[in-house]
């Protein structure tokens, strides 16, 4: 058993989809799938608190390492990290699962990809859970109106610089990646050392940091250029929002109710952007109740 399997309480499988091979941690059985999409700069192990409760509710759980992360294929070049490619991965994984019903759950970048899959209706979904990432059009509105949000988002501009961010995130065995997570995750003990080792190793692996940053270097520009993101989300949607998020202000949530027909928003006071790490019991209970 690998350390990741032990942390997640799930078995590692490899699934071909969309021309790549995906490293997935699977638990449970059946035709109801909970597909879990991690964010930056993490890994599927971020879902370690949620896997067993979802299995207990009757779901087959797939905690996915997304394109460029972990043991999933890591194509070179930012062109391979387009919004179409990233959302196509999710659609192809749903097809590969053979599931009858799908609950799509995403945090950070994983949540943003989940938003677009739902907006574009790429595949039928039963439930949508979004954690600490706003609807893309609501974020764009907040960014235009708020200097503070522009400052919060300045790191995106830094990530466009060639090579330097890649070196910084990967150097010293991913030490800066670990420090960034430690400082941003609220409680000092929110991420244990064995989990942090997974995150650091992921960033330090050959091409790992560049693959993660290529999401920002290509997909973020595709989002800005997209003209079809105003279509309504018609499936029941839960937003879990750590209110002490350093990347997104609560103004980013304004107007979401006009874009989602069946919306529930749960704000967690004093909880960081990395709410599944910072407040795992609260986040798990909210998701269980919603599903």
C-alpha positions in Angstrom: 0.0 0.0 0.0 1.3 3.4 -0.9 1.3 6.3 1.5 -1.3 8.0 -0.6 -3.6 5.0 -0.5 -3.1 4.8 3.3 -3.9 8.5 3.7 -7.1 8.3 1.6 -8.2 4.8 2.6 -8.6 4.1 -1.1 -7.0 1.9 -3.8 -4.9 3.4 -6.6 -6.1 2.7 -10.1 -5.1 4.0 -13.5 -7.8 5.1 -15.9 -7.3 6.0 -19.5 -9.4 9.0 -20.5 -9.1 11.9 -23.0 -5.8 10.6 -24.4 -4.1 10.6 -20.9 -3.7 8.1 -18.1 -5.2 9.4 -14.8 -4.1 8.3 -11.3 -7.3 7.9 -9.3 -7.9 6.7 -5.7 -11.1 4.7 -5.6 -13.1 3.6 -2.7 -16.6 2.1 -2.6 -18.6 0.5 -5.3 -21.8 1.1 -7.3 -23.3 3.3 -10.0 -23.4 6.6 -7.9 -20.1 8.3 -8.4 -18.6 11.1 -6.3 -15.8 12.7 -8.5 -13.4 14.8 -6.4 -11.3 17.4 -8.1 -8.4 19.0 -6.1 -6.9 22.4 -6.4 -3.5 24.1 -6.7 -0.9 23.2 -5.5 -2.4 20.1 -3.9 -3.1 16.5 -4.8 -5.9 13.9 -4.5 -4.9 13.3 -0.8 -6.5 16.6 0.1 -9.8 14.6 0.1 -8.7 12.2 2.8 -11.3 13.4 5.3 -14.2 13.0 2.8 -13.6 9.6 1.2 -15.0 7.3 4.0 -18.1 9.5 4.7 -19.0 9.5 1.0 -18.6 5.7 0.8 -20.8 5.4 3.9 -23.5 7.3 2.0 -23.4 4.8 -0.8 -21.0 6.5 -3.3 -18.2 5.1 -5.3 -15.5 7.7 -4.8 -12.9 8.8 -7.3 -10.3 11.2 -5.9 -8.5 12.2 -9.1 -5.0 13.6 -9.6 -5.8 16.0 -12.4 -3.7 16.6 -15.5 -0.1 17.3 -14.6 -0.4 16.2 -10.9 0.8 13.1 -9.1 1.0 10.0 -11.2 -1.4 11.3 -13.9 0.0 12.1 -17.4 2.0 15.3 -17.5 2.0 16.6 -21.1 4.5 19.3 -21.9 3.6 22.8 -23.1 0.9 25.2 -21.8 -1.2 24.5 -24.8 -2.1 21.1 -23.2 -3.6 22.9 -20.2 -6.4 24.6 -22.0 -9.8 25.0 -20.5 -11.2 22.7 -23.1 -8.6 20.0 -22.2 -9.2 20.3 -18.5 -13.0 20.1 -18.7 -12.7 17.4 -21.4 -10.8 15.3 -18.8 -13.7 15.5 -16.4 -16.2 14.5 -19.1 -14.1 11.6 -20.2 -13.6 10.4 -16.7 -17.3 10.4 -16.1 -17.8 8.4 -19.3 -15.0 6.0 -18.2 -16.6 5.5 -14.8 -19.8 4.1 -16.2 -21.7 5.8 -13.4 -25.4 6.2 -13.5 -25.4 9.4 -11.3 -22.5 11.8 -10.6 -21.9 14.2 -7.8 -19.1 16.6 -8.9 -17.1 18.1 -6.0 -14.2 20.6 -6.6 -11.9 22.8 -4.6 -10.0 25.8 -5.9 -9.0 25.1 -9.6 -10.9 21.8 -9.3 -14.0 23.8 -8.4 -13.5 26.2 -11.3 -13.3 23.3 -13.7 -16.4 21.8 -12.1 -18.2 25.2 -12.6 -17.5 25.1 -16.3 -18.5 21.5 -16.7 -21.8 22.3 -15.1 -22.3 25.6 -17.0 -21.6 24.0 -20.4 -23.6 20.9 -19.4 -20.8 18.7 -20.7 -22.3 15.7 -18.8 -25.4 15.2 -16.7 -24.7 15.8 -13.0 -26.9 15.0 -10.0 -25.2 17.4 -7.5 -22.5 20.1 -7.7 -20.3 21.0 -4.7 -18.0 24.0 -5.0 -15.4 24.8 -2.3 -13.8 28.2 -2.1 -13.9 29.2 -5.7 -16.5 31.7 -7.1 -18.5 31.4 -10.3 -16.2 32.7 -13.0 -18.4 35.6 -14.0 -19.0 36.6 -10.4 -15.2 36.6 -9.9 -14.7 38.7 -13.0 -17.3 41.2 -11.7 -15.6 41.4 -8.3 -12.2 41.8 -9.9 -13.3 44.7 -12.1 -14.9 46.5 -9.2 -12.4 46.0 -6.4 -8.8 47.1 -6.1 -8.5 44.7 -3.1 -9.5 41.7 -5.2 -7.0 42.8 -7.8 -4.3 42.8 -5.1 -5.4 39.4 -3.8 -5.2 38.0 -7.4 -1.8 39.5 -8.2 -0.1 36.1 -7.8 -1.7 35.1 -11.1 0.4 37.7 -12.9 3.5 36.5 -11.1 2.8 32.9 -12.3 3.0 34.1 -15.9 6.7 34.8 -15.6 8.7 32.0 -17.4 10.8 29.6 -15.3 11.2 31.7 -12.1 7.9 30.6 -10.3 8.6 27.0 -11.5 12.1 27.1 -9.9 10.8 28.6 -6.6 8.0 26.1 -6.2 10.1 23.1 -6.9 13.5 24.1 -5.2 14.6 22.5 -2.0 12.2 19.5 -2.4 9.2 21.8 -2.8 10.0 23.7 0.4 8.3 26.9 -0.8 5.2 25.1 -1.9 5.0 23.5 1.6 5.6 26.8 3.3 2.9 28.6 1.2 0.4 25.9 2.1 1.3 26.0 5.7 0.8 29.8 5.9 -2.4 29.8 3.9 -4.2 26.9 5.5 -5.4 28.6 8.7 -4.5 26.4 11.6 -0.8 25.6 11.9 -1.6 21.9 12.3 -4.2 21.7 9.5 -1.9 19.8 7.2 0.1 17.0 8.8 3.7 16.4 7.9 3.0 13.1 6.0 0.4 14.9 3.8 2.7 17.9 3.4 5.4 15.6 2.1 3.0 14.5 -0.7 2.4 18.1 -1.7 6.1 19.0 -1.6 7.1 15.9 -3.6 4.5 16.7 -6.2 5.9 20.2 -6.7 9.5 18.9 -6.7 9.0 16.1 -9.2 10.4 16.6 -12.7 8.0 19.0 -14.5 5.6 19.1 -11.6 5.7 22.8 -10.8 5.6 23.7 -14.5 2.5 21.5 -15.1 0.7 23.1 -12.1 1.6 26.6 -13.3 0.5 25.9 -16.9 -3.1 25.8 -15.7 -2.6 29.5 -14.9 -0.6 30.2 -18.1 -3.3 28.8 -20.4 -6.6 27.9 -18.8 -7.0 31.2 -17.0 -6.7 33.1 -20.3 -9.3 30.8 -21.9 -11.7 31.6 -19.1 -11.2 35.3 -19.7 -11.9 34.9 -23.4 -14.9 32.6 -23.0 -18.3 34.1 -24.0 -20.6 31.2 -23.0 -20.2 31.2 -19.2 -23.5 33.0 -18.6 -25.7 29.9 -19.1 -27.6 29.0 -16.0 -26.5 26.1 -13.7 -29.7 24.1 -13.2 -28.5 21.3 -10.9 -28.6 21.6 -7.1 -25.4 23.4 -6.1 -23.7 23.8 -2.7 -21.0 26.4 -2.2 -18.8 25.9 0.9 -16.9 29.1 1.6 -14.1 29.5 4.1 -14.7 33.2 5.0 -11.0 33.8 5.9 -9.9 33.1 2.3 -6.8 35.0 1.4 -7.3 34.6 -2.4 -11.0 35.6 -2.8 -13.1 38.1 -0.9 -16.8 37.4 -0.1 -17.7 40.0 -2.8 -16.9 37.2 -5.3 -20.0 35.4 -4.2 -22.3 38.4 -5.1 -24.7 37.6 -7.9 -24.2 33.8 -7.8 -27.9 33.3 -6.9 -28.8 34.8 -10.3 -26.7 32.2 -12.1 -27.6 29.1 -10.2 -31.2 28.0 -10.1 -30.9 25.8 -6.9 -28.2 27.3 -4.7 -27.1 26.8 -1.1 -24.2 28.8 0.3 -22.5 27.8 3.6 -20.0 30.3 5.0 -17.5 29.1 7.6 -16.3 32.0 9.8 -12.5 32.0 10.4 -11.8 29.2 8.0 -9.2 29.6 5.3 -9.2 29.1 1.5 -8.1 25.5 2.2 -11.2 24.7 4.1 -11.2 20.9 3.5 -7.8 20.9 5.4 -8.7 23.7 7.9 -12.2 22.6 8.9 -12.6 19.0 7.7 -15.4 18.0 10.0 -17.5 21.0 9.2 -16.9 20.7 5.4 -17.6 17.0 5.5 -20.9 17.4 7.4 -22.1 20.1 5.0 -21.4 18.0 2.0 -22.9 14.8 3.5 -26.1 16.7 4.4 -26.4 18.3 0.9 -25.9 14.9 -0.9 
